[in-house]
């Protein structure tokens, strides 16, 4: 301990001596970051979850190269004119053609470029005709299409006026991956529609995976600014109440702002974008920074009150307090870095940047405190909010020490209830859980689902061994497999090249099918002619590979959770495997299987990160306290909040997902700080000859008010997240509030009770 104090004292003195060049260096770095800050991006795309060499991501990229993007933007256009009205057809053609010209768009499909009639050398669509057919003929044609509901629909507006809906599908270019340009395409769609809408009467509603992710990106930006402003507001109010100094409040505000910029700078250097998880880091920086300033300031005030209000003594007190804060940084960084063990890239990034956040804000807080330490004891307010807090904390800790058996018994019961809750935890995640409940994206999704059914597609790929769908036997096989997919209870519709073959077959000269659902009488000769006439159609190319050995089956399913996605595609794959064995290749592909894979990693990530965090933090606590007994005593107070939060999730049905999986390591990394401050002071007081009872009293007076105040700041900081309009973020905020309250109560009640039992035979000076 003496060696550690000498090293810390040397660092403090060196910082004070070279304070001007250090502050100058910080200023230069900040200016550099500000110059490049506009380059930072927002990305919540699927590629941010997995490493570039991940097999699942490689499969998804292979799917994109073969079939094109499944990140389709579904545009539902509502209008008073029916879809078959000539004016509506003309308007849809203009809109479709304009969408095609948007940069990053590879294909646009609607009923106006769907085959209206077939020729021997291809087909004609409404948009390719010089003169449009009569409205009744268009209506009759559409009524005969099996996929009519996917192309047109009707909607109820305000319960009175019925309007007609037209669906236009905008397919992105897979060469330019949409996580880099999706928002530009969607903005282009909005701009084109605004310029071509029918006299202001038409309405555009958007849906699809791409639209949801763009909504997440936009929400991330707007919520990020909102939380940052609220965080600083909480900082100002809390620091003024606790520190009672405008100077210290402004210094803390400046320090936390600089730390936030350093975080953004590190993200720029490492080429990492902002996402929904890293959105929570500004409040984290705020609460850590405020906690540091509170401990430094109140400790300096304590020395001043004790009659030692001179610069040298205050500097020594700050040096002494720097030791537990230094180890707090190590324990917190260690806890966050445990998330680097995750197999999900976005979780690993969060762990890294949370650790960097702790380092930046603590380092800058230390520099600021050393530079301005002479002003720490200056008080500008006469109202002392801490005097009563100190008295109450002293009373609580002594009460817990006297009634240690009752406190420990209650804690055991609480842990048992929490354990039952943990056994009930559901592992899942929902894409729409990142979107606010009242948001245009949700409204558009709900409307489109009502009109055309479950339009989000689960993709399957059927591979023929050394053959092609163009052979009759293989088309019959595709029919059987597609029927098997459609038979699943959660599949509302299916689509493949077979649906277009059926339509073409019935509407071209020659043989006809007596029953559209019976393909046994298919003519191979006519099938070959049809396959030749449609092979160059851009939409058909998205349903099959060039040589026809692989075909794509789209299954419409509810836009639900990752767990249900996984259950659907695994169930269907097992049924196909059971029936056909190795005769064909059949696999789920595209985005949804990649997304649903997350649930396979969440539990293992939770266990790995929590286990690693416990080991790292225990080792670091042992290092700073130099006592195996005290290190063991520190753990229950820090594990109780984790158990309570996980138990609460189980009892209330909050799932463990890619965001809440970080909670355990985050809670442990944060709540250990207060425990370490209290045990560090407790050990020092015992070494100075105090009895356990005396040490408990002085710990309450020395660090109790700071611990209580820091916890209140943590509550306010994470309580901000609870105000978020994004459900998953508000839930995270509430859980962190529960964790911080539980952690504070554990430090004030459980820790003194454990110390009473462990040191009941301790004598003065031993």
N, C-alpha and C positions, 0 to 999 in steps of 0.2 A: 504494500500500500504506500509505503514511504517513497519508493522508487517512482510509482505512478504519480504521486503528488509533485515530486521534483520535476518530472517530465512535463506535466500539465502546467506547472508554474513557469517553466522555461518557455513554453509555447505562449502563455499569456503575456509574459514580459516581451517576448519577441514581437508579438502582434501589436502591443502598445508602442514599442519602439519604432516599428516600420508601418505604422497605421496609415500614413499618408500614401506611400506607394501602393499599399494593399488596396486602399479605397480607390486609388486611381486605376489600378488594374481591373477592379470590378466594374468601374464605370466604362472602361474601354470595351470590355466584353459585352456589357449591356447594349452599348451603341451598335456593336457588330451584330448582335442578335436582332435588334430592332430593324436594322437595314434589310435582313433576310426574312423577317417574320411573315410578310405577305405570301411567301412561298409554301407555308405550311398548309397541308390538305386535310380534309375530313374523309374517312373511309371506314364504313362498317360492312364492307363486302365479305363474301365468303373466303376470298383469298387471304384476308387478314387473320383468319382463324388457324390456318395450317401453314406449315413450312413449305417451301417451294419443292422439296423432294418428297413430300408426303404422298404415299401411293394412292390414297383416295382423291387427292387434288390432281394427281397425274391422270387418273381415270376420268375425272371431270373434264380436264383440258382435252383429253383424247375425244371425248364425246363432242365437245364444242367444235373441234376440227372436222369431225365427220359429218355432223348434222346441223351445225350452226348453233347459235345461242338459244337457250331456253329462257332467257331473261326478257321475255316479250312484254311490251307495254300494251295493255288492253285499254282501248279508248271507247267508251260508251257515249254516243252522241244522242241526246234526247231532243226531240223537235215536235212541233204540232203536226207537221206533215207526215203522212204514212210513208214507209220506206219505198213503196212502189209508185209514188207520185213522181212524175217526170222532173219536177223542180228539186225534189229530195234526191233523186238519183244523180242529177247534174251536180248538186252541191256535194254529195259524197264523192263523186269522181274528182272534183276539184280538190277536195280535202285530201283524198288518197294520194293524188299526184303531188300535192304540195308536201305531204309527209315524206314522200320518197326522196325529196331534195334536201332533207335535213342532213347535215353532216353526221356521220356515224350510223346512219340507217341503211341496212342492207336490203330489207324487204318490207313491203306493206301489203297486207291482204284485207279485203273486205268483200261484200257480196257483189260489188261492181266489177271486180276482176276475177270473180269465181266463174268457172265454165258455165255459160248460158246454153250454148249448143255445141256439139262436137262435129268436127269435120274429119275427113280421112287423114289430113295432114296436121291436125291439132284441134283447137277449139276457138270459139269466139266468146268474149265477155261483154258485159254492158258497156264498159269503158272503151272497148275497141270498135263499137258500132258507130256508123255515121248517123243513123236514125234509131232512136230508142223504141222498143216494142211498146204496145199499149199497156196501160197500168194493170189491167186485169190479167194479161198474159204474164207479166212479171210476177204478179201475186200467185198465179197458178203454178208457175215454175218454182217459186220459193216453197210453196206448200208441199211440193213433191220431193224436196231435199230432206235427207235424213238428218242433216246437221243444221237445219234452219235456225234452231235456237242459239247456235253459236255465231250466227251472222246477223240476225235481226231480233228485235223483241219489243215488248211494250212495258211501260212502267206507270205506276200510279203516283201522280203528283198531288200532294195535299188532300188526298182522298176524293178529289172531284174530277180534275182534268186528266184525261188519258192522253199520254204522248207516246210517240213511237220512237224506239231506240234502234240505232244502227251501231254495230260493233266493228271497229277498225283495229287490226293488229299491227303494231309497229315492231318489227324484228331488228334488233341491233346487229351491227357488224362484229363478228367474232374476232376479226383481226385486231381491232382496237377494243380491248377488254373494257366492259362497261363500268367497272369500278373506277376507271379513270375518266370516263366521259358520259356516264349515264345521265347525270344532272343536266348536261348540255343538251342531250337529246330530248329529255322531258321538257326542259325550258323551250326548246324549239317547237315541240308539239303544242305547248301552251300558246306560244307566239303565233304560230300558223293558224291555230283555231281562232284566236282573238281577231285575226285579220280577215278570216273567211266565214265567220259565223253568220248564220242566216238572219240578218237584220236584228241581231241581238236576242233572237228568240231561242236559239239552240243553246244547249248546256253540255259541257264536257265533264265526264267523270272518268277517272283513270284507276286502273288496277294492275296487279301483276307483281311478281317478285321484284323487278327493277324499281317499280314505283314505291313499293314498301321500303326498299333500301334507300332510295332517294329521300323518302320521308324521314327515315332514321337519321340520315346525314344532315338534313336541314334542321331537324329537331336538335341534333347534337350541337350545331352551331348556335341556334337561338337559346337553347337551355344553358349552354356553356357561358354565354355572356350574362345571362340572367343569374346563374349561380355565382359567378365571379363577383358581380356587383353586390349581391346579397351577402356573400362571404365577407367582403370588405365592410359592409354596413354593420354586420355583427361584430366584426373586429373592433371598429371604432367605439361602438356602444359598450362592449364588454371591457375593453382596455381602459376606457374612461372611468368605468365603475370600479374596476379592480386596482389599476395602477394610479388613478387619480392624478394623471399628468398628461397634458396635451403633448408635451415633447415625446414622452415614451410611446404614446399612442401613435403619433405620426412616424416615429422611428420604426415601430413594429409594422405599420402599414407599408412603409417604404421597403423594409426587409422582405416582407412576404410578397410584395409586388415584384421585387427583383428575383426572388426565388422562383416565382411563376414564370418569369421570362427566361431564366436559366433552364427550367424544365422544357419550355417550348424550344429553346435553342438546342438542347440535347436531342429532342425529337427530330429537329431539322438535320442535325449532323448525322444521325443514325438512319435518316430517311424513313421515319415512321410517321404515319398520319394520326390525327386525333380521331378517337372513336368513342363509342358510348361508355366504355369502361374507363378510359383515361379522362373522361369528362368529370369524374369524381375527384380528380387529383387537386384542382385548385382549393376546394374546401379542406382537403387533407393538409395541404401546405399551410392554409390559414390556421387550422387548429393546432398543428405542431408548432408553428411559429409563435402563436399567442401563448401556448403552454410554456415554451422556453422563456419568453419575456416575463411571464408571471413568476416562474420559479426564480429567475435571476433578480427581478425587482423586489419581490417580497422577502427574499433572503437578505438582500442588501438592507431593506427597511428593518428587518429583524435585528440585524447587527447595529443599526443606527439607534433603534429604540433601546437596545441594551447598553447604550452609553458609549459605544465605540464608533462614533460618527466622525471618522477621519479617513482620508483617502487610502492610506496604506492598509488599514484594517478592512475596509470595504473591498479593496482589491484582493486581499487574501481570502475573504469570504467567497468572492466570486470564483477564485481559483479552486477553492475546495468544492464548490457546487458544480464546477465544470467536470469533475470526475464522474459523478453519476450521470450527468447529461451526456458526456462522451460515450459512456457505456450504453446509455439509452439509445443513442444513435446507432451503435453497433447492433443492439438487440432488435431494434425496429427494422434496420436495413436487413438483418439476417432473416427476420420474419417475412419481410416482403420478398426477398430473394428466394425464399423457399418455393414461391410460385413459379420460379424458373424451371422447376421440375415438371411442370405441366406439359402435356403433349399438344395443347391448343396454343397456337402462336399468340393470339390476342391476350390470353391469360399470362403467358410468359412476358409479353411486353408490359402488361400492367404491373407485374412484380418488379421488373427492372425500373420502370419510371416512378413507381411508388418509392422504391429504395433511393433513387436519385432525388426525388422530392424531399425526402427526409434529410438526405445529406446536404442538399443545397440550402434549405431553410435553416438547418441547424448551424451550418458553417457561417452563413451570413448573419444569423442571430448572434453567434459568438463574436464575430468581428464587430458588429454594431454595439454590443454590450461593452466590449473592451474599450472601444473608441469613446463611448459616451458614459462610462461607468460612474463618473463623478456626479452625474445628474440623476442617478437612480434613486437617491434618497430624497429628492426634492418633491414635495407634495403641494399641489395647488388647490385641493379641495379640503374642506373641513370635515366633510361627511366620511366616516370610516366604515365602509361596508364589511370589513373583514373582522372587526373586533368580536362581533357576535358569532360569526362563523367559527372563529378559533375556539370560542367557549363551547359551542355546540359540538364541534369535532372532538374536543377534549373529553366532553361528557360521554359521547357515543363510544369512543375507543375504550375508555375506562369501564363503561358499562359492559361492553362486549368482553373485556378481559375478566371481569368478575363473574359474568354468566357464560363462561366459555363452553360449558357442556350444552347448554340450550342452543347457543349459536351454532355449534358444530352439528348438533342433532338436526336442527332445521336445515342446515346446508346439505346434510346427507339425504334428507327427504326430498329437498328441491332437486338434487342431482338424480335421484331415482325417478322422479316425475319427468325430468328432462330426458333421461335415458329412454323412457317409454315413448316420448315424442320423437326422439331421434330414430327409433325403430320404424316409425311411420312415415319418414321422409320420402317424398316422391322425387325422382330425378327426371327432370324434363326442362324444356325451354320452348317458348312460343315467339315466333317472329313478330306478331302483332303486339306482343307485350312491350316492345320498345316504342310503340306509337301511342301518343296521348289518346285517351278515350274519346275525346271530342276533337277530331281532326279530319280534314278533307280526305285523307288517304283511307281512313277507316270507313267514312261515309261512302266513298266511291267503291270500295271493296264490297261493302254490304249491298249496295244497289246492284252492282254487276252480278253478284252471287244470286240475288233474287231473280234477276232477269234471265241469265243464261246458265244458272246452276253453278256447280263447283268448277270454276274455270282454271284453277291452279292445277297443273299437270304433274303427275308422277310419271317419270319417263322409264320405259323398259326398252331394252334392245334385244331383238331376236336375231341370232346369227345362224345361218345355214352352213353346214360343213361342205365346202367346195361346191356351192350351188348358188342359185339366185331365186328371188321371189317370183321371177317371170315364168318359172315352170309351174304348171297347174298344181302339181302335188304340193309344192311349197306354198302356194297361195292358199290351198286348202288347210295346210298346217298353220299358216298365219291366222286363218279364220278360227281354227280351234283354240289356238293360244289366246287370241283376242277375246273370245267368248269366255275363256277361263278367267282372264283378267277382269272382264266386265261383271262376272258373277260375284265378285267380292262385295260384301255388304256396304262398304264405304266408297266404292267406285261408282260414280253417278253416270259416267259416259266414257267412251273410248274413241280413239281416232287413230287411223293408220292409213297407209297407202291403199289398203283394201277398200276403204270407204269410197275412195275416188274411182277405183277400178269398177266397183259395183255400179256407180252412177254412170260412168262412161259406157259400160257394157250395155246398159239398158237403153241408152239414148243415142247409140250409133247404129247404122244399118247392119243387118245380119242377124245372127242368133240372139235370142233373148232368154232370160231366166224366167221360168214359170213362177218360181218363188225366190225373191231376192235374198232370202236367208239360206237357200240351198244352192251351193256352188258346184255340186257334183256334175252338172251338165255344162259346165264351162267349156268353151271351145278353145283349145290351145292356140289355134291359128289366129282367132280374133284377139285373144289375150296378148299374143306377140305383137299384133298390129297396134293395140292400145298402148302397150308399154313403150313402143317406139314413138308414138305421137305425143306422149306426155313427158318423155324423159328430160326435155329441156325446160320444163316448167320450174320456176325458182322455188315455189312452195313444195312441189314434189321432191325436189332435191334435199329438202330438210326432213323428209320422211324415210329416205333410204340412201345408202351409200352409192357411189357412182357405178360400181359393178353389181349392185343389188344383193350382195351376200349378207348385208345387215339391214334390218328394218327397225323403225322406231314406232313404238306404241305409246300413245299419250293417254293416260288414265286420269280423268277428272276426279279430284278428291277434295275433301274439306281442307281449308287452310288452317290447320290446327297446330299441334305441337310436334316437336322432334320425336318424342316417344311414340306417338300415334303414327307419324310418318313411317318410322322404322317398323312398327308392327305390321302396317299395311304391306310394305314392299317385301318384308321377310315372309309374311304369310303367303302372298301370291307366288313368290319365287319357290317356296317349298312345295306348293301345289303343282306348279309346272314341272319341277324336278321330279316329283313323285310319279307324274304321268309319263314324262318323256325321257327321264334319265339323262344320258349323255348323247342322245340322238341330235339334240339341238343345243346351241348356246343361248342362255337366257339370263339376263341380269338387269337389276335396277340401275339406272345411271342418271346423269344430269345433276342438277343442283340439290334436289331434296334428299337423296341418299347421303350426299356429302354433309348436308346440314344435320341430318338425323344421327350421323356418326358421333356427334358431340356427346350424346347421352351415354355413349360407351366409355367416354374418357372422364366424365365429370366426377364419378365416385372415386376412381383411382387417383385422379388429380387431387381431390379433397384429402384423401388419406395420405398421399405422398407429401403434399405441401404442409399439412398440419403436423405430421410426424417429424418432418425435417425442421419445421419451425420450432417445435418443442425442444428438440435436441440442441439446435443452435442456440436458442435463447437460454436454455438451462446451462449450457457450457459458458456462455457469456456472463450470466448472472453469477455463476460460481467464480468466474475470474474476478469480477469486480468486488464481490463480497468476501472472497477467500474462505468461504465456509460452505461445506457440503450441506449442513443442516439448514442454513438460511436459504440456500438455493432450492432445496426441496420445499421449504415452507413458502417460497414465493410462487410455486406452481399452482396450488389449489385456487388461490385468489384470481389467477389468470385463466384457469381452465373453466371455472364456474361460468363466466360470461359466455364463453363459446358454447358450453353445454346448454345453457338457457336459451340462447338464440337458435341453435339447431333444434332443440326440443320444441320451441315455439313454432318453428317452421313446420315441424311434423304435425303438431296439434292443430295448426290453423290451415294446413294444406298449401303452404307456400313452397313451391318446388325448389330443389337445388339445381341451379342452371349455370350458364357460363359467367354470369355476374355474381350470383350469391356464392359460388364456389370459392371466391376470393375472400369471403367474409371471415372465415375462421382464422386464416393467417393474418389478415388485417387487424382483427380484434386483438389477437395475441400480441402483435407487434406494437399496438397502441397502449393497451391497458397495462402492459408490463412496466411502462415508464414510471407511473405513480408508485407501484409496488417497490421498484428499485430505489426510488428516492427515499421512501419510508424505511426500508431495511438498511440502506446505507447509513442513514442518520441513527437508526436504532443500534447498529453494530458499533458506530463511533462513540455513542453515549455509554454503551456497556463497557467499552475499552477505557473510557475516562473514569469509570468507577461507579456509574449509576446502577441502581437496582433495576430489574425488569419493569417494575411499576413506575419508577421515576423516568426511565427511558421512554416508556409509553406516553407519559404525560408530556415530556419535552418534544417527542416526535410529533405529537398532536399540535403543539404550539409552533414548532419550527417548520414543519412541512404540511400539517393538516390543512391550513387555510389555502396553501398553494395547490395542494392536490384537489381540494374541493373546487376551487376556482377554475383550475385547468379542466376539470371534468365538466363543469358547467359550460365552459367555452366549447369543449368537444360536443356537448349536447346541442348547443346552438348551431355549431358548424354543420353537424350531420343532420340536425333537424331541418336545415335548409333543403336537403335532398328530399325530405318527406313532403315538401311543398311542390315537388316536380309534377308536371302534368303527365310525365311518362310513367306508367304504372310500375315498371320494373325498377326504376330509380327511386320512386317514392317508397316502395317496399324496402329497398336497401337502406334508405335513410331511416325508416322506422326501426329496422332491425339493429342498426348501429346505435340508435338512441337507447334501445333496450340493453344492448351490450355495455354501453358506457355507464348507465345507471347501475346495472348489476355489478360491473367492475368496481365502481366507487363504493357500493355497499359492501362488496367483498373485502375491499381494503380497509374500510372503517369498522367492520364487524368481524369477519372471518379471520383476517390476518392477526389482529390483537388476541383473538381467542387461541389461535394456533401458537402464537408466541408465548402465551401464558402457560400452555401445557408443556411446550418444549423447554422453557427456561424457568420452570417452577422451582428447580433446585439450584438456580444460579445465585451465587453470592457476590457481594461487592468485590470488585477487583479480580474476579476469576473469569 
